[in-house]
């Protein structure tokens, strides 16, 4: 494996950092976290100005195939962008609309679906993916199903769908006669019910119910398992890459604070207990960075990466928990103040941790992978 960053990774990371550095400020994040704006309109934790800037500078399209208006970069470059988005806790749906939505349609979609991907690359439309749902554990089958009639009709319930209200189309995983498949759905259809859900970092997520909703199949039924695996692995890796940026910046903030804050006429960073917490945090961040880079490189080379993706998923969730709590504990009372920038990194890290899942699921998946090998 090659651990060195590509020139494209470095350039896209710098460009993303430049755009987010100008537009994502503590004041802007606080503004988006309000329930209502100055005119009394409900606010949503989605920075449309930032999204437009990322589209105008070419960040959105860069890592997509040329067939949909991109520069034909790939997973490595996308993880570099996601890392910078995590560093600024930028409230934009890059992972969901570009990496998953546009990426899957560009890879597996029909000509009209690829046109939809091109519109997402230019920022004209927003895509998202509905992959999470409650399960019937006795049958181990998803609730969401699709049946063929006069076209495909989708019935079921998905939870924590990111940016569901803002999306023009949703990619939905479903079961067809017990086999997985992926569909594109228009959320504005009258048969779709969207109900907002409250999540840790107040990002826009929703429960989405389909009741005989018209849907377009992505790829073929035979490709259903492949497409769903493609989406899940990139979703997990994308969340891990975002988490990497969050914990990197969080550790940087707490290290700066430890160098400046004094107690008993000493910098608190000189206290052994604080220094040990920061050292542990540094090791955790390095672990996430290594795991993310390894999984991204394997996927970019078209090599099997299931175990490595789950390793990155595990590290991001576990390290995210530890680093987030270190950031708050060392900062003391201000760390839990919702108006303080540190709280943005704490809640972002916790949200990613919960989205990625607990250690038990990761270890079970890794054990099954190694047993199969």
Secondary structure, 3 states (H helix, E strand, C coil): CCCCCCHHHHHHHHHHHHHHHHHCCHHHHHHHHCCECCCCCECCCCCHHHHHHHHHCCHHHHCCCHHHCCCCCCHHHHHHHHHHHHHCCCCCCHHHHHHHHHHHHHHHCCHHHHHHHHHHHCCCCCEEEECCCCEECCCCEECCEEEECCCEEEEEEEEEEECCCCCCEEEEEEEECCEEEEEEECCCCCCEEEEEECCCCCCCEEEEEEEEEEEEECCCCCCHHHHHHHHHHHHHHHHHHHHHHHHHHHHHHHHHHHHHCEECCEEHHHCHHHHHHHHHHHHHHHHHHHHHHHHHHHHHCCCCCHHHHHHHHHHHHHHHHHHHHHHHHHHHHHHHCCCCHHHHHHHHHHHHHHHHCCHHHHHHHHHHHHHHC
